[in-house]
């Protein structure tokens, strides 16, 4: 096999007289291949690693956990999480280490219950893993809002805040969305910029413009400015009693657009880490 133009030889093993030895050799080769991230053969060997996760041998399961964790496959978390319930403490500990090595704060949800694992060594490993993953969490403050529209419909500001907050919570894993109290991470300033009424082709329209300013904390370093405008209307003239409802419909359309802009920025920011 060659990779990046250089010849790479797979590790050799003594002849395997039994099925168990044959499987062990296949697993050794599979684990070796995980070190070659560009190897086209990895996809073909991955099933051996997955099979080894349920081996009756403790050592084989531990070796397989290390290989799967290094493989970088999208389903890695899903493959390792069942091993957190393995009856053998050393296997559970290896699974915890494997999940921590993925640097995915989303794994915290499955690791936190293991803080009460009956094995002291496993609890120690879990404590270190949780500390590692918690350090990767990014705080986002959505507590700063402003109404520049004159305040004729005061319900719009908290609505915009709630819509953006909800969208961020649904889409972002590894982010802590808060209202105030953030000194390191990101701060969002959400604004209702304007509310306009108009008539278009005989339809009454209420148009709401919403703004978002993103700063990095500490330092209030400007990272992103975004605006979204949406409208809602009815046939004919808008009754006074419907103005608030239509304006809220517009904000419900603006909020996800602003949240999407931040989500895209956040994903790019994390990818560069």
DAGI-V38703 format. One line per field, one symbol per residue. ss: DSSP state (@ for helix, = for strand, . for the rest). phi: phi as a letter, one per 20 degrees, with the letter a starting at -180 (. if undefined). A space follows every 10 residues. Layout:
BEGIN
ss: ???
phi: ???
END
This chain:
BEGIN
ss: .==..==... ........@@ @@@@@@@@@@ @@@....... .@@@@@@@@@ @@.....@@@ @@@@@@@@@@ @....@@@@@ @@@@@...@@ @@@@@@@@@@ @...@@@@@@ @@@@@@...@ @@@@@@@@@@ @@@@...=== =======... ....@@@@@@ @@@@@@@@@@ @...====.. ....====== ========== ..======== =======... ========== ======...@ @@@@@@@@@@ @@@@@@@@@@ @@@@@@@@@@ @..
phi: .cblndfcdf fecfgefcff ffffffffff fffffdfeff fgffeggfff fffdffefff ffffgffffe fmfgeggffe gfffdffegf ffffffffff ffldgffgfe egfffdgfef ffffffgfff fffffefdec edeecbddeo mfcffffffg gfffgfffff eddncdecdn nedcpccddd cefaccdbcc lndecddddd ccddcedfol efdacbcbcb cbbcfmfffg fdgfffffgf ffefgfffff ffgfffffff fef
END
